[in-house]
Amino acid sequence: LADLLSVTDVVTPTGSNEADTSGASVQILSGTLTKTIYAINGNTSYGAPRLGPGDTVTYRLRYTLPSSDLEPVTITDYLPLPVLLASEVSGPFSTTASAAVPPAGTAKFGPADTFFALSASAPTITTDPAGNSVRFVYGAFDDPTNTPTTIDILFTVTASNAPFADGLFLTNQARVEEGTTNAGATIVDRNVPHARPEAT
């Protein structure tokens, strides 16, 4: 509320007040995350996903951006122990965008990636052996045209020979944390049923 002053004496309150109820709000959309198994042993037509020791699995992480303005973004994939080890994945990140399956221990852009062409920004790769996670980290980027784009990442890991019960399903989780200028991080989680390990 604001106190009203006399029009003839600007220091004398009239005893009345006025409320300002005007306002406006804007909703800023965040991105959409999807996670899938892209290939088993380099084959994108793999049928029922099953893994044995020495087999490879390629994951696909897609983050669709309604606007390509970014605060720092981290895409984290938590791999299931003891079957898959995050420490296998290392840089550098390949910026070649194609449907080709990356070799085990490497990561690249998938065929739907359009963010790199706009921003020339590739992620840095870090791993956390304790949490068994792989992180793809992007810096901030400002797009004056607010163009919708997609981040599309493929990476491949190898199934270990660590003991594990036959036929159990594993769940694999991916998370995006996107910074904001005034409201903390926006967090999006996605899960994918993992290929069933097979005893040998």
N, C-alpha and C positions, 0 to 999 in steps of 0.2 A: 504494500500500500504506500501511496505517496500523499503527503499533506499538501493541500491547496493553499496558496498564499493570496493575499489581497492583490488585486490588479493595480491598486493605487499605492500600495505600500508592500513591497516585495519581501519584507521581513516579518510581516504580521500574518499568522495563520488565520484562515477563515473558520477553522473548526471542522471543515469537511476534508474528506480524502477520496482518492480515486485508485482503483485497482487496474493493473495492466494485465489483461488475460491473453494478450496476443502471444504467438509463438509459432515455431515451425520445427519439424523433425525430419530427418533424412535417414533412411535405412541403408547401411553400407553392407553389401552382400559379401559373404566369404566364399572361399572355394569349396569344391566338392571332391572328395577323395574316393577312389575305387582301388581295390587290390585284387589281383587274380593270379592264378598259376598260368604262366604263359607257355611254358614248354617243359617236358620231361626228357632228359637225355637229348636235348636239341630238337625234339620233335614237338611241333605245336599241335599236332593231331594225336594226342597221347591216349585218349580213351580214359578209363578209370585211373586216377592218379595213384600210383604205388611206387614206393622207393625201396631199393635195397642198397647195401654198402657199395659205394663207388658211383651210384647213379647221381645225375645232376638234376636240379630243379631251377627253373628260371621264373622269377617273380616279375610281375608288372605292377607298377605304381603309377596311377594317373591322378593328377590334381588339376581340375578344370577351374580356370579363373574367369569370373564374369568381367573383371577388369584387371589389367596386368600391372596395376600399381601394387607394389609389395613392400611391406615392412619385412624384416628378416624372417625367413621361413625355414623350418627344419622338418624334414620328412624322415621319420624313424620307423624302421622295420625290426620287430622283435622276433627273432627266429627261435623255433622250438628246440630245446635241448633234450637229449644229447645228440639228436640226429643231425642237426645243421649247426655249423659254427660260424658266427659273424666275423670272426677274425680272419677268415679266408678272403673276405672282400677287401680289396685295396685299390688305390688310385694308380694312375690318373684316370679320371672319368673321360670316356670317349664321347665326343660331341657329334659323332656321325649318327644321324637319325635314320633308322631303317628297321625293317622287320627281322633282320638277322639276329640270331640268338648269340649273346655275348658268351665268351669262354668262361669256364668256372673261375670264380674269384674276381671277376671284373663286372663293370657296369657301363651302360651306355644309354643314349636316348632311343626310345621306341619310335615307331613310324608315325604316331599321332602328335609328336612334340612340335609345338609352334612357338613356345615361349623363348627358346634360344634364338630363333631367327629374328625375333623382335628385340630382345634384350642383350644378346651376346653373353648371357650369364649362364655359366655351367656350375653345378653344385660341387662343393668339396665333399670328400668322403671321409668320415671318421667311424671308428668302431669302438664298441664298449664290450670287451670280453666278459666283464663281470655280469652285465645285464644281457649279454648275447644279442646286441642290437647293432644295426648298421644305420648311420645317419647320413642324409644328403642335405647339405646346408646351403641355402641361397641367401645372398645379401639383399639389401633393400634396392628397389628399382622403381623409378617414376615413369609412367607412360602418359604423356599429355593427351594421347588419343583415346585412352581407356579401352583399348582393344581386347576383346575376349581371347584368351589363349589357353593352351593345355601344356602342362608339364607331364612328360611321359618317360618313365624310367624303367629299364630292364636290368636285372642283375641275376647272376647265376651262382649257386652254391652247390657243394658236393655232400651227399649223405655219408656220414661216418659209419664206422663199423662198431661203434659203442653199443653195448648190450641194451636192448629195448624190447618190451613185450610185443609179440607179433600181432598185427592187425588192429592195433589201437589207433584211433583218430587223434591227430594233433591239431590244435588251433593256432594260427599264426596271426598276429596283430600288427597293424600299421597305424601310425599316428602322425598327423600334421599339426604343428604349432606355428601359428602365424602371428607375428607381433602386430600391435595397433599403437596409434599415437596417444590414445587416452583411456583405454579400457583393458589393459593387460593383454595376454595372449588369447587368441581363438584356437581351440583345440578340437580336432575332428579325429575319431577313431573308426577303423574298419577291421573286421576279422575275415579270415578265409579258412575254410576247413582244409587242413593240410593233407598231402598225399599220405596214405597209410604205409608205415614202415613194415617191411616183411623180414622175418627172421631168415637167416641163412645157415 
